[in-house]
Each structure stands twice: as structure tokens, then as C-alpha cells.
């Protein structure tokens, strides 16, 4: 479909492993949301652990897709998938803005960042 927005599904948890299938549940929730919103899925990735988002292999895959113009939207279960501190969220906001990426979550819809 021409003009359809392309969304990247990103799932993350703080735990070192996914013993409760949380990543699978997040991914399904985001797949359902993308379908509901009419987004084309351009890719997906997931990460575990507490390292900063810019050091996570899955998030780096998303960055490459966005830099190469293959992704318009990042779908997250919540901003906690990115970070828990104001500094991390501010860095994420700056990065999303510089790439021209919109951020959506099933719970909040389009995420609006203060300028």
C-alpha cells in the first residue's frame, strides 16, 4: 500500500533472561497494535538486560533501519523498554527527533515529547 507507515517492533526487559515469555507477549501485543493501526511491519528486535539503549544489539538494528529510511515508527510496549532515567529518555527523544521517527505505544498511542 502506497504511503503506508512502516513500523519497527521493539521489545525489551530489564531481566538478563526472559523466563516468563514477557518478550513474546510484548511482541504479540505490538503486532496486534500495528495491524489495528494499519502499519506495515518493517522489522523487529528484542533485548534483555539493563545496558543503555544505544548499546543494545536489537535497538542498534532499529537505528540502522531508521537511518536507511526503512522505518518511520518505533512501536514500544512502554518507554520503560528504552530506559528508566530522565537522562536516558531525553537522549532517546533527541535520537528519535534527529531520525524523524514517530514513537507509538498501545497504551498511549502516539507519544508526544515536550520540546
Phi, psi and omega in degrees: 000125180292134178082001179289135180286140182258126186244140175257129178267123179235124180241142179204147173225156180285335185292152180289341175214161185257073184285345182249014180059030180297320180296320178298317179295317177301313183299316180296317178301317182287326175297315178298318180296316179301317179297316180300322182275351181078023179275144171274135179277120180265345179166174177204157178201161176216156180220154172236156178105178186250009182295157179303149185304325183287352177255000183273131182302316181295318180293325177296327174298317177300314181303315179299316179298317180294317180298327181272008175074021181263356184221136178252334190225142171251125177258127180231149172294320176195168178294343177296341175292339180265312182182172183243352182254156178299324180295315179297318180292325177293320177295319177297315179301315179297317180296313179299318179297318181292332179269352182069033183264135171270150181238130181232151174220143179301330183281330186239352185074217179292128181273126178259126179258141177291140180262000000 
